[in-house]
Amino acid sequence: MSDTGTLSPGGASSAVQSSKIFNATDADVVIRSADNVDFRLHKANLACATGAFPPPETNSDEIVHLTESSETLEILFQFIYPRRFPSLEKMNFDSLMLLAEAAEKYEVVALIAVCDFNLRKFLPTQPKKILEFAANHDYPELIMKIAPLLAHTPLSKLVDILPYHVYKPWSLFREQWLIATKGVFGEISEHCCQDGSRQRPGSLTLHILVQLAKPIEPTPARLDSIFDYRNNGYDSCCAAAATEWKTKIQAKLDRVRQALQLTLIPSK
């Protein structure tokens, strides 16, 4: 068994082995992984912590074959017993996706929540794969976080991974988001500078426009960083105008995101 840092799809193996962690003598069900590792478990725990494992009437001498690898299952089964759960902090993305898919497949609720949390750290580098997962398994909050990161991605590159109930609101969101971001220059407020002239906050206007064009999640904290005149070289007289500009942009983008949210997460 390798550690929880790397998981791999199951492969064939000539000899059957037993899990070192799950090998209880009083087990009443045996589950065999794709790479021929047996897990001796308890039906009561499976019944309480999952929604898609063998029913109680399954014979105790019957071996249940699963398609996942032993490495994936060894972590998954640790979430069905009342014990300290393993950390997924160091798990790589491909391994985490295998585990997340297994958690959804077998409805291991505790693991589903942990995978959701850990997937978010990969949003900047793997947004498309996470979007496909989130759309297929109904994670509207996760889709909301991904949306700004992929707003500039052509719909032709997403049409094959988004189900219709997500594709339609996503298309409308993308159109409105692009209109909003392209209109940010028109939101720049003129102000009276120190020399008495009226101008836009020009020292880093281009820098700000470049930053806003990037695939980022424009949270208030992110916009604060982009518009921070103290760190980005603004003259102090431009600060108020820059803040006004930021407020207008945030309000416009918030309206677009709220429209997507109302579609994906309708009020009850």
C-alpha positions in Angstrom: 0.0 0.0 0.0 1.3 3.4 -0.9 0.6 6.5 1.2 -2.4 8.8 0.7 -0.3 11.1 -1.5 -0.8 9.0 -4.7 -3.7 7.0 -6.0 -4.0 5.1 -9.2 -6.7 3.4 -11.2 -7.0 -0.3 -10.4 -5.0 -2.8 -12.4 -4.8 -6.6 -12.6 -2.8 -8.6 -10.0 -2.2 -12.3 -9.9 -2.4 -12.9 -6.2 -5.1 -11.8 -3.7 -3.8 -9.8 -0.7 -5.5 -8.5 2.4 -5.7 -4.9 3.5 -3.4 -4.3 6.5 -5.9 -1.7 7.9 -9.2 -3.5 7.2 -8.8 -7.1 8.1 -11.2 -7.6 11.0 -11.7 -11.2 12.2 -15.4 -10.4 12.9 -16.0 -8.9 9.5 -19.3 -9.9 7.8 -18.5 -8.6 4.3 -15.5 -8.9 2.0 -14.9 -6.3 -0.7 -12.2 -6.9 -3.3 -10.5 -4.0 -5.1 -9.7 -4.0 -8.8 -6.1 -4.9 -8.0 -7.1 -7.9 -5.9 -6.9 -6.6 -2.3 -9.5 -7.8 0.1 -11.1 -5.5 2.6 -12.9 -7.2 5.5 -15.5 -4.8 6.7 -18.7 -4.5 8.7 -22.1 -4.2 7.1 -23.4 -2.0 9.9 -20.8 0.7 9.2 -21.4 0.5 5.4 -25.1 0.9 6.0 -24.7 3.9 8.3 -22.0 5.8 6.4 -22.7 5.0 2.8 -25.7 4.9 0.5 -24.6 2.4 -2.2 -22.9 -0.6 -0.8 -24.2 -4.2 -0.4 -27.4 -4.5 1.6 -27.5 -6.3 4.9 -28.7 -9.6 3.4 -25.5 -10.0 1.4 -23.9 -13.4 2.3 -20.9 -13.0 4.6 -18.9 -15.4 2.4 -19.7 -13.5 -0.8 -16.9 -11.4 -2.2 -18.1 -8.0 -3.6 -15.9 -6.9 -6.5 -15.4 -3.1 -7.0 -13.7 -1.3 -9.9 -11.6 1.1 -7.8 -8.0 0.5 -6.8 -7.0 -0.7 -3.3 -5.3 2.7 -2.6 -8.5 4.6 -3.4 -10.6 2.2 -1.3 -8.3 2.1 1.7 -8.8 5.9 2.1 -12.5 5.7 1.3 -13.2 3.0 3.9 -11.5 5.1 6.7 -14.4 7.5 6.4 -17.0 4.8 7.3 -15.6 4.1 10.8 -15.7 6.3 13.9 -12.0 7.2 13.8 -9.8 10.1 12.9 -10.1 10.7 9.2 -6.9 10.8 7.2 -5.6 14.1 5.8 -5.9 14.7 2.1 -3.8 17.9 2.2 -0.8 16.4 0.3 -2.8 14.4 -2.2 -2.2 15.2 -5.8 -5.0 16.3 -8.1 -5.5 13.1 -10.1 -5.6 11.0 -6.9 -8.1 13.4 -5.3 -10.3 13.2 -8.4 -10.3 9.4 -8.2 -11.3 9.5 -4.5 -13.9 12.2 -5.1 -15.6 10.1 -7.9 -15.6 7.0 -5.6 -17.1 9.1 -2.8 -19.9 10.2 -5.0 -20.4 6.7 -6.5 -20.8 5.0 -3.1 -22.4 8.1 -1.4 -19.8 8.3 1.4 -21.1 11.6 2.7 -18.3 12.5 5.1 -15.7 12.0 2.4 -17.8 13.9 -0.2 -17.5 17.0 2.0 -13.8 16.6 2.6 -13.1 16.1 -1.2 -15.2 19.2 -2.0 -13.0 21.2 0.4 -9.7 19.9 -0.9 -10.6 20.3 -4.6 -10.9 24.1 -4.1 -7.2 24.5 -3.8 -6.8 23.2 -7.3 -9.2 25.7 -8.9 -6.5 28.0 -10.3 -4.7 25.1 -12.1 -7.5 22.6 -12.9 -10.7 24.6 -13.3 -12.1 22.8 -16.3 -11.8 19.3 -14.8 -13.3 20.4 -11.6 -16.1 22.2 -13.4 -16.9 18.9 -15.2 -17.0 17.1 -11.9 -19.0 19.8 -10.2 -21.6 19.9 -13.0 -22.0 16.1 -13.1 -22.5 15.8 -9.4 -24.4 18.9 -8.7 -22.0 21.2 -6.8 -23.6 24.6 -7.5 -21.4 26.5 -5.0 -18.3 25.0 -6.6 -19.5 26.0 -10.0 -20.0 29.5 -8.8 -16.4 29.7 -7.7 -15.1 28.3 -11.0 -17.3 30.5 -13.2 -15.1 33.7 -13.2 -12.0 31.6 -13.9 -13.4 30.1 -17.1 -15.6 33.0 -18.2 -13.2 33.7 -21.1 -13.1 30.1 -22.2 -15.0 29.6 -25.5 -18.2 27.7 -25.1 -17.0 25.2 -27.8 -14.4 24.0 -25.3 -17.0 23.4 -22.5 -20.0 22.1 -24.5 -19.0 18.4 -24.1 -18.6 18.6 -20.3 -21.6 20.7 -19.2 -25.0 19.1 -18.9 -27.8 21.1 -20.4 -29.2 22.4 -17.1 -25.7 24.0 -16.4 -24.8 24.9 -20.0 -27.7 27.2 -20.5 -27.2 29.4 -17.4 -23.4 29.2 -18.0 -23.8 30.6 -21.5 -25.9 33.5 -20.3 -23.4 34.1 -17.4 -20.5 34.2 -19.8 -22.1 36.7 -22.2 -23.0 39.0 -19.3 -19.6 38.6 -17.7 -17.7 39.5 -20.8 -19.9 42.5 -21.4 -19.3 43.7 -17.8 -15.5 43.2 -17.9 -15.1 44.9 -21.3 -17.0 47.9 -20.0 -14.7 48.5 -17.0 -12.8 51.2 -18.8 -15.9 53.3 -19.2 -16.3 53.1 -15.4 -13.1 55.0 -14.7 -14.0 58.2 -12.8 -12.4 61.5 -13.6 -11.1 63.4 -10.6 -9.4 66.6 -9.7 -5.7 65.8 -9.4 -3.1 67.7 -7.3 -2.2 70.1 -10.1 -5.9 71.1 -10.6 -6.3 69.2 -13.8 -9.2 66.7 -14.3 -8.0 63.3 -15.3 -8.4 59.6 -14.7 -6.2 57.8 -12.2 -3.6 57.3 -14.8 -0.5 56.0 -13.0 -1.6 52.4 -13.0 -4.8 52.4 -15.1 -3.2 50.1 -17.7 -2.0 47.8 -14.9 -5.4 47.5 -13.5 -7.0 46.8 -16.8 -4.5 44.0 -17.5 -5.2 42.5 -14.1 -8.9 42.6 -14.6 -8.6 40.8 -17.9 -7.0 37.8 -16.2 -9.1 34.7 -15.3 -9.4 35.5 -11.6 -12.1 35.2 -9.1 -12.9 38.9 -8.5 -13.6 38.7 -4.8 -13.6 42.0 -2.7 -10.2 41.0 -1.4 -8.8 40.4 -4.9 -10.1 43.7 -6.1 -8.7 45.4 -3.0 -5.3 44.1 -3.9 -5.5 45.2 -7.6 -6.6 48.7 -6.6 -4.4 49.2 -3.6 -2.7 52.5 -4.4 -0.2 52.1 -1.6 1.2 48.9 -3.0 0.7 49.6 -6.6 2.1 53.1 -6.9 -0.9 55.4 -7.0 -0.6 59.0 -6.1 -2.7 59.6 -2.9 -4.9 62.0 -4.8 -6.0 59.2 -7.1 -7.0 56.9 -4.3 -10.6 58.1 -4.0 -11.2 57.9 -7.7 -9.7 54.4 -7.9 -11.8 53.3 -5.0 -14.9 54.6 -6.7 -14.0 52.8 -9.9 -13.4 49.5 -7.9 -16.8 49.8 -6.2 -18.6 50.2 -9.6 -16.8 47.2 -11.1 -17.5 45.1 -8.0 -21.2 46.0 -8.1 -21.5 45.1 -11.8 -19.7 41.8 -11.5 -21.7 40.9 -8.4 -25.0 41.4 -10.3 -23.8 39.0 -13.0 -22.8 36.3 -10.4 -26.0 36.7 -8.5 -28.0 36.0 -11.7 -26.0 32.8 -12.2 -26.5 31.9 -8.6 -30.3 32.3 -8.8 -30.3 30.0 -11.7 -28.1 27.3 -10.2 -29.3 27.6 -6.6 -33.0 28.6 -6.8 -34.5 29.9 -3.6 -36.8 27.4 -1.8 
